Every structure is written in structure tokens, then in C-alpha cells.
Amino acid sequence: MKAEELSQSAATDAAPPEGISIAAKALWQARAGNWDASHDLCQDVPGAAGSWIHAWLHRQEGDLGNAGYWYSRAGREMPGKGVSLDEEWMAIARELVD
């Protein structure tokens, strides 16, 4: 599944597609507006991938201090103001799902 397909599924489907990775499920839930479900799932995604999703979620909620911590754990810098949440979600999905 490609990032664009995952995004479309989150906009139209009632549940994540069968057989996708836990990272993809966390991203699907985030895109579908299910912050808590995504947050729960991303904690089960190992390593930097889970930390990056976790960071994005806290950036989305506006908790930039917590987001910064998770970006650090992911080995990444927090995006500047010129990078929208949608753009970063797609970058994460392209790297972790495509």
C-alpha cells in the first residue's frame, strides 16, 4: 500500500485495511482523526519509526515540548513552520509505508 492509498482509506473507510503494519495502522488512525488510537498504536512501533509518529502526534496537538523530545528520540529535527502537518504526515507515510 502506498501513502496516498493509506490517506484515502483513512478518509473514506471505517477501519484500517487488513494486513497493514502497526506503523501504517497508527498513521491511518492519525489521518482518520483518531488521535488516542494512533497514540496507543505508535507506542508499539519499535525504534525511530514509532518515535517519529509519536512526535508528529504531539506536534499536531500543539505540545511542542513533548514533540521535541520524540523528534530527538527519532533522530530528527522538528519541522519548521513552513512544513504543514499534512506534508509531514505524507513524508512519514512515504518513508514507513511505501
DSSP file (Angstrom, degrees, kcal/mol; ACC not computed):
  #  RESIDUE AA STRUCTURE BP1 BP2  ACC     N-H-->O    O-->H-N    N-H-->O    O-->H-N    TCO  KAPPA ALPHA  PHI   PSI    X-CA   Y-CA   Z-CA
    1    1 A M              0   0    0      0, 0.0     2,-0.2     0, 0.0     3,-0.0   0.000 360.0 360.0 360.0 137.3    0.0    0.0    0.0
    2    2 A K     >  -     0   0    0      1,-0.1     4,-2.3    96,-0.1     5,-0.2  -0.531 360.0-109.3 -91.8 160.6    1.2    3.5   -0.9
    3    3 A A  H  > S+     0   0    0      1,-0.2     4,-2.5     2,-0.2     5,-0.2   0.883 119.0  52.7 -57.1 -42.0    1.0    6.6    1.3
    4    4 A E  H  > S+     0   0    0      1,-0.2     4,-2.3     2,-0.2    -1,-0.2   0.883 109.4  49.1 -64.3 -38.0   -1.6    8.1   -0.9
    5    5 A E  H  > S+     0   0    0      2,-0.2     4,-2.6     1,-0.2    -1,-0.2   0.891 110.4  50.9 -67.6 -39.7   -3.8    5.0   -0.7
    6    6 A L  H  X S+     0   0    0     -4,-2.3     4,-2.2     2,-0.2    -2,-0.2   0.919 110.8  48.9 -62.6 -43.8   -3.4    4.9    3.1
    7    7 A S  H  X S+     0   0    0     -4,-2.5     4,-1.3     2,-0.2    -2,-0.2   0.919 111.9  48.4 -61.7 -45.5   -4.5    8.6    3.3
    8    8 A Q  H  X S+     0   0    0     -4,-2.3     4,-1.3     1,-0.2     3,-0.3   0.907 109.9  52.3 -62.9 -42.7   -7.5    7.9    1.0
    9    9 A S  H  X S+     0   0    0     -4,-2.6     4,-3.4     1,-0.2     3,-0.5   0.910 106.7  53.0 -59.9 -43.2   -8.5    4.9    3.1
   10   10 A A  H  < S+     0   0    0     -4,-2.2    -1,-0.2     1,-0.2    -2,-0.2   0.806 110.4  49.0 -63.6 -28.6   -8.4    6.9    6.3
   11   11 A A  H  < S+     0   0    0     -4,-1.3    -1,-0.2    -3,-0.3    -2,-0.2   0.735 127.9  19.7 -80.9 -23.0  -10.7    9.5    4.7
   12   12 A T  H  < S+     0   0    0     -4,-1.3     2,-0.2    -3,-0.5    -2,-0.2   0.686 104.3  79.1-122.3 -24.8  -13.3    7.0    3.4
   13   13 A D     <  -     0   0    0     -4,-3.4     0, 0.0    -5,-0.2     0, 0.0  -0.589  63.8-139.1 -97.0 153.3  -13.1    3.7    5.2
   14   14 A A  S    S+     0   0    0     -2,-0.2    -1,-0.1     1,-0.1    -4,-0.1   0.680  87.8  18.8 -80.0 -18.9  -14.5    2.8    8.6
   15   15 A A  S    S-     0   0    0     -6,-0.1    -1,-0.1     3,-0.0     3,-0.1  -0.973  92.8 -86.1-148.1 157.8  -11.4    0.7    9.6
   16   16 A P        -     0   0    0      0, 0.0     3,-0.1     0, 0.0     9,-0.1  -0.280  58.2 -90.4 -62.2 152.5   -7.8    0.4    8.5
   17   17 A P    >   -     0   0    0      0, 0.0     3,-1.0     0, 0.0     2,-0.1  -0.288  48.7 -99.9 -61.2 149.2   -7.1   -2.1    5.7
   18   18 A E  T 3  S+     0   0    0      1,-0.2    -3,-0.0    -3,-0.1     0, 0.0  -0.387 100.2  21.7 -67.0 146.0   -6.4   -5.7    6.7
   19   19 A G  T 3  S+     0   0    0      1,-0.2    -1,-0.2    -3,-0.1     2,-0.2   0.548  84.4 136.0  78.9   9.0   -2.8   -6.8    6.8
   20   20 A I    <   -     0   0    0     -3,-1.0    -1,-0.2     1,-0.1    77,-0.0  -0.532  59.1 -96.1 -88.1 160.5   -1.0   -3.4    7.1
   21   21 A S     >  -     0   0    0     -2,-0.2     4,-2.3     1,-0.1     5,-0.1  -0.160  31.2-109.5 -67.7 164.1    1.8   -2.9    9.6
   22   22 A I  H  > S+     0   0    0      2,-0.2     4,-2.4     1,-0.2     5,-0.2   0.862 121.5  54.3 -63.4 -35.9    1.3   -1.4   13.0
   23   23 A A  H  > S+     0   0    0      2,-0.2     4,-2.4     1,-0.2    -1,-0.2   0.925 108.6  48.3 -63.2 -43.3    3.1    1.8   11.8
   24   24 A A  H  > S+     0   0    0      1,-0.2     4,-2.8     2,-0.2    -2,-0.2   0.886 110.5  51.7 -63.9 -38.4    0.6    2.0    8.9
   25   25 A K  H  X S+     0   0    0     -4,-2.3     4,-2.7     2,-0.2    -1,-0.2   0.913 109.3  49.8 -63.6 -42.1   -2.3    1.5   11.4
   26   26 A A  H  X S+     0   0    0     -4,-2.4     4,-2.1     1,-0.2    -2,-0.2   0.917 113.6  45.7 -62.7 -42.6   -1.0    4.3   13.6
   27   27 A L  H  X S+     0   0    0     -4,-2.4     4,-2.6     2,-0.2    -2,-0.2   0.901 111.4  52.6 -66.3 -40.9   -0.7    6.6   10.6
   28   28 A W  H  X S+     0   0    0     -4,-2.8     4,-2.2     1,-0.2    -2,-0.2   0.939 110.3  47.9 -58.9 -47.8   -4.2    5.5    9.4
   29   29 A Q  H  <>S+     0   0    0     -4,-2.7     5,-3.0     1,-0.2     4,-0.4   0.897 111.5  50.4 -62.4 -40.2   -5.7    6.3   12.8
   30   30 A A  H ><5S+     0   0    0     -4,-2.1     3,-1.2     1,-0.2    -1,-0.2   0.936 112.2  46.6 -61.7 -45.9   -4.0    9.7   12.9
   31   31 A R  H 3<5S+     0   0    0     -4,-2.6    -1,-0.2     1,-0.3    -2,-0.2   0.823 109.1  55.6 -66.6 -31.7   -5.2   10.6    9.4
   32   32 A A  T 3<5S-     0   0    0     -4,-2.2    -1,-0.3    -5,-0.2    -2,-0.2   0.499 121.5-107.7 -79.4  -3.8   -8.7    9.4   10.3
   33   33 A G  T < 5S+     0   0    0     -3,-1.2     2,-1.0    -4,-0.4    -3,-0.2   0.657  79.3 132.0  87.8  16.4   -8.7   11.8   13.3
   34   34 A N     >< +     0   0    0     -5,-3.0     4,-2.5     1,-0.2     5,-0.2  -0.634  23.4 167.5-101.5  73.7   -8.4    9.2   16.0
   35   35 A W  H  > S+     0   0    0     -2,-1.0     4,-2.9     1,-0.2    -1,-0.2   0.906  73.0  48.6 -57.0 -49.4   -5.6   10.7   18.0
   36   36 A D  H  > S+     0   0    0      1,-0.2     4,-2.5     2,-0.2    -1,-0.2   0.911 112.4  47.9 -61.7 -43.7   -5.9    8.5   21.0
   37   37 A A  H  > S+     0   0    0      1,-0.2     4,-2.2     2,-0.2    -1,-0.2   0.910 114.0  47.6 -63.5 -41.4   -5.9    5.3   18.9
   38   38 A S  H  X S+     0   0    0     -4,-2.5     4,-2.9     2,-0.2    -2,-0.2   0.916 110.9  51.5 -64.6 -42.6   -2.9    6.4   16.9
   39   39 A H  H  X S+     0   0    0     -4,-2.9     4,-1.0    -5,-0.2    -2,-0.2   0.911 110.3  48.8 -61.4 -43.7   -1.1    7.4   20.1
   40   40 A D  H  < S+     0   0    0     -4,-2.5     3,-0.4    -5,-0.2     4,-0.3   0.927 114.8  45.4 -61.4 -45.0   -1.7    4.0   21.6
   41   41 A L  H >< S+     0   0    0     -4,-2.2     3,-2.3     1,-0.2     4,-0.4   0.902 104.9  59.1 -67.4 -42.2   -0.5    2.2   18.5
   42   42 A C  H >< S+     0   0    0     -4,-2.9     3,-1.1     1,-0.3    -1,-0.2   0.777  95.4  64.8 -63.5 -23.6    2.6    4.3   17.9
   43   43 A Q  T 3< S+     0   0    0     -4,-1.0    -1,-0.3    -3,-0.4    -2,-0.2   0.668 101.5  51.1 -71.5 -14.7    3.9    3.2   21.3
   44   44 A D  T <  S+     0   0    0     -3,-2.3    -1,-0.2    -4,-0.3    -2,-0.2   0.421  86.3  98.0 -98.6  -0.9    4.1   -0.3   19.9
   45   45 A V  S <  S-     0   0    0     -3,-1.1     5,-0.2    -4,-0.4     6,-0.1  -0.791  78.6-125.6 -87.7 120.9    6.0    0.7   16.8
   46   46 A P    >>  -     0   0    0      0, 0.0     4,-0.9     0, 0.0     3,-0.6  -0.274  55.3 -18.4 -71.4 151.2    9.7   -0.1   17.5
   47   47 A G  H 3> S-     0   0    0      1,-0.2     4,-1.7     2,-0.2     3,-0.3  -0.072 115.8 -15.2  67.6-153.2   12.5    2.4   17.2
   48   48 A A  H 3> S+     0   0    0      1,-0.2     4,-2.5     2,-0.2    -1,-0.2   0.788 127.7  63.1 -62.1 -31.5   12.8    5.6   15.4
   49   49 A A  H <> S+     0   0    0     -3,-0.6     4,-2.1     1,-0.2    -1,-0.2   0.948 106.6  43.2 -61.6 -48.7    9.6    5.0   13.3
   50   50 A G  H  X S+     0   0    0     -4,-0.9     4,-2.4    -3,-0.3    -1,-0.2   0.881 113.5  52.4 -63.9 -38.1    7.4    4.9   16.4
   51   51 A S  H  X S+     0   0    0     -4,-1.7     4,-2.7     2,-0.2    23,-0.2   0.875 107.6  52.0 -65.7 -37.1    9.1    7.9   17.8
   52   52 A W  H  X S+     0   0    0     -4,-2.5     4,-2.5     2,-0.2    -2,-0.2   0.926 111.7  45.1 -66.8 -44.3    8.6    9.9   14.6
   53   53 A I  H  X S+     0   0    0     -4,-2.1     4,-2.4     2,-0.2    -2,-0.2   0.927 113.7  51.1 -62.6 -43.2    4.9    9.1   14.6
   54   54 A H  H  X S+     0   0    0     -4,-2.4     4,-2.0     1,-0.2    -2,-0.2   0.915 109.9  49.8 -59.1 -45.3    4.7    9.9   18.3
   55   55 A A  H  X S+     0   0    0     -4,-2.7     4,-2.3    15,-0.2    -1,-0.2   0.928 109.5  51.0 -59.8 -46.6    6.5   13.2   17.7
   56   56 A W  H  X S+     0   0    0     -4,-2.5     4,-2.8     1,-0.2    -1,-0.2   0.906 108.0  53.0 -59.1 -42.9    4.1   14.1   14.9
   57   57 A L  H  X S+     0   0    0     -4,-2.4     4,-2.0     1,-0.2    -1,-0.2   0.913 110.9  45.5 -60.9 -43.1    1.1   13.4   17.1
   58   58 A H  H  X>S+     0   0    0     -4,-2.0     5,-1.9     2,-0.2     4,-0.6   0.828 111.6  52.6 -72.5 -29.9    2.3   15.7   19.8
   59   59 A R  H ><5S+     0   0    0     -4,-2.3     3,-0.8    -5,-0.2    -2,-0.2   0.917 108.7  51.7 -64.7 -42.9    3.2   18.4   17.2
   60   60 A Q  H 3<5S+     0   0    0     -4,-2.8    -2,-0.2     1,-0.3    -1,-0.2   0.899 109.2  48.5 -60.6 -41.6   -0.4   18.0   16.0
   61   61 A E  H 3<5S-     0   0    0     -4,-2.0    -1,-0.3    -5,-0.2    -2,-0.2   0.619 117.5-113.8 -76.8 -10.5   -1.8   18.5   19.5
   62   62 A G  T <<5S+     0   0    0     -3,-0.8     2,-1.5    -4,-0.6    -3,-0.2   0.538  75.6 132.2  91.4   7.2    0.4   21.6   20.0
   63   63 A D     >< +     0   0    0     -5,-1.9     4,-2.5     1,-0.2    -1,-0.2  -0.628  25.1 168.2 -90.0  77.5    2.5   20.1   22.7
   64   64 A L  H  >  +     0   0    0     -2,-1.5     4,-2.6     1,-0.2    -1,-0.2   0.782  68.8  57.7 -69.9 -28.4    5.8   21.2   21.1
   65   65 A G  H  > S+     0   0    0      2,-0.2     4,-1.6    -3,-0.2    -1,-0.2   0.944 112.4  40.7 -63.7 -47.2    8.0   20.4   24.2
   66   66 A N  H  > S+     0   0    0      2,-0.2     4,-2.0     1,-0.2    -2,-0.2   0.894 113.9  54.1 -67.2 -40.6    6.8   16.8   24.2
   67   67 A A  H  X S+     0   0    0     -4,-2.5     4,-2.8    -9,-0.2     5,-0.2   0.926 105.4  54.0 -58.7 -44.4    7.0   16.7   20.4
   68   68 A G  H  X S+     0   0    0     -4,-2.6     4,-2.2     1,-0.2    -1,-0.2   0.887 105.9  52.6 -58.2 -40.3   10.6   17.9   20.6
   69   69 A Y  H  X S+     0   0    0     -4,-1.6     4,-2.0     1,-0.2    -1,-0.2   0.935 112.3  44.7 -59.5 -46.9   11.5   15.1   22.9
   70   70 A W  H  X S+     0   0    0     -4,-2.0     4,-1.7     2,-0.2   -15,-0.2   0.842 109.6  54.6 -72.2 -33.2   10.1   12.5   20.5
   71   71 A Y  H  X>S+     0   0    0     -4,-2.8     5,-2.8     2,-0.2     4,-0.6   0.922 108.6  50.8 -62.0 -41.3   11.7   14.1   17.5
   72   72 A S  H ><5S+     0   0    0     -4,-2.2     3,-1.2     1,-0.2    -2,-0.2   0.921 109.0  50.0 -60.8 -44.2   15.0   13.7   19.3
   73   73 A R  H 3<5S+     0   0    0     -4,-2.0    -1,-0.2     1,-0.3    -2,-0.2   0.815 110.2  51.7 -63.1 -29.8   14.3   10.0   20.0
   74   74 A A  H 3<5S-     0   0    0     -4,-1.7    -1,-0.3   -23,-0.2    -2,-0.2   0.543 115.2-117.9 -83.0  -7.1   13.5    9.6   16.3
   75   75 A G  T <<5S+     0   0    0     -3,-1.2     2,-0.3    -4,-0.6    -3,-0.2   0.820  77.2 113.4  73.8  30.9   16.8   11.2   15.4
   76   76 A R      < -     0   0    0     -5,-2.8     2,-0.3    -6,-0.1    -1,-0.3  -0.886  65.8-118.9-131.9 160.2   15.1   14.1   13.6
   77   77 A E        -     0   0    0     -2,-0.3     3,-0.1    -3,-0.1    -9,-0.0  -0.763  39.6-102.0 -95.2 146.6   14.6   17.8   14.0
   78   78 A M        -     0   0    0     -2,-0.3    -1,-0.0     1,-0.1   -10,-0.0  -0.479  47.2-107.1 -64.5 134.0   11.1   19.2   14.4
   79   79 A P        -     0   0    0      0, 0.0    -1,-0.1     0, 0.0    -3,-0.0  -0.247  34.5-111.5 -62.0 151.2   10.0   20.7   11.1
   80   80 A G    >   -     0   0    0      1,-0.1     3,-1.9    -3,-0.1    -3,-0.0  -0.166  37.9 -90.3 -73.4 175.2    9.9   24.4   10.8
   81   81 A K  T 3  S+     0   0    0      1,-0.3    -1,-0.1     3,-0.0     0, 0.0   0.701 121.9  68.5 -62.9 -19.6    6.7   26.4   10.5
   82   82 A G  T 3  S+     0   0    0      1,-0.1     2,-0.7     2,-0.1    -1,-0.3   0.573  85.1  79.2 -77.0  -8.3    6.8   26.1    6.7
   83   83 A V  S <  S-     0   0    0     -3,-1.9    -1,-0.1     4,-0.0     2,-0.0  -0.892  76.5-146.0-104.6 114.7    6.1   22.4    6.9
   84   84 A S     >  -     0   0    0     -2,-0.7     4,-2.3     1,-0.1     5,-0.2  -0.278  23.2-113.9 -74.2 162.5    2.4   21.6    7.4
   85   85 A L  H  > S+     0   0    0      1,-0.2     4,-2.8     2,-0.2     5,-0.2   0.891 118.9  53.5 -60.7 -40.3    1.2   18.7    9.4
   86   86 A D  H  > S+     0   0    0      2,-0.2     4,-2.2     1,-0.2    -1,-0.2   0.913 108.3  49.4 -62.4 -42.7   -0.3   17.2    6.2
   87   87 A E  H  > S+     0   0    0      1,-0.2     4,-2.0     2,-0.2    -2,-0.2   0.918 113.5  45.8 -63.3 -42.7    3.1   17.5    4.5
   88   88 A E  H  X S+     0   0    0     -4,-2.3     4,-2.8     2,-0.2     5,-0.2   0.906 109.3  54.6 -69.8 -39.0    4.9   15.8    7.3
   89   89 A W  H  X S+     0   0    0     -4,-2.8     4,-2.8     1,-0.2    -1,-0.2   0.935 110.1  47.8 -56.7 -44.8    2.3   13.0    7.6
   90   90 A M  H  X S+     0   0    0     -4,-2.2     4,-2.8     1,-0.2    -1,-0.2   0.892 110.4  51.5 -65.1 -39.1    2.7   12.2    4.0
   91   91 A A  H  X S+     0   0    0     -4,-2.0     4,-1.9     2,-0.2    -1,-0.2   0.918 111.8  47.2 -62.8 -42.8    6.6   12.2    4.4
   92   92 A I  H  X S+     0   0    0     -4,-2.8     4,-2.8     1,-0.2     5,-0.3   0.953 113.8  47.4 -62.1 -49.2    6.3    9.8    7.3
   93   93 A A  H  X>S+     0   0    0     -4,-2.8     4,-2.7     1,-0.2     5,-1.3   0.891 110.0  52.4 -62.2 -39.7    3.9    7.6    5.4
   94   94 A R  H  <5S+     0   0    0     -4,-2.8    -1,-0.2     3,-0.2    -2,-0.2   0.886 115.1  41.8 -63.7 -37.4    6.1    7.6    2.3
   95   95 A E  H  <5S+     0   0    0     -4,-1.9    -2,-0.2    -5,-0.2    -1,-0.2   0.883 125.9  31.6 -76.5 -37.9    9.1    6.5    4.3
   96   96 A L  H  <5S+     0   0    0     -4,-2.8    -2,-0.2    -5,-0.2    -3,-0.2   0.703 130.9  27.2 -95.6 -21.4    7.4    4.0    6.5
   97   97 A V  T  <5       0   0    0     -4,-2.7    -3,-0.2    -5,-0.3    -2,-0.1   0.813 360.0 360.0-111.4 -44.7    4.6    2.6    4.3
   98   98 A D      <       0   0    0     -5,-1.3    -4,-0.1    -4,-0.2    -3,-0.1   0.517 360.0 360.0 -57.8 360.0    5.7    2.9    0.6
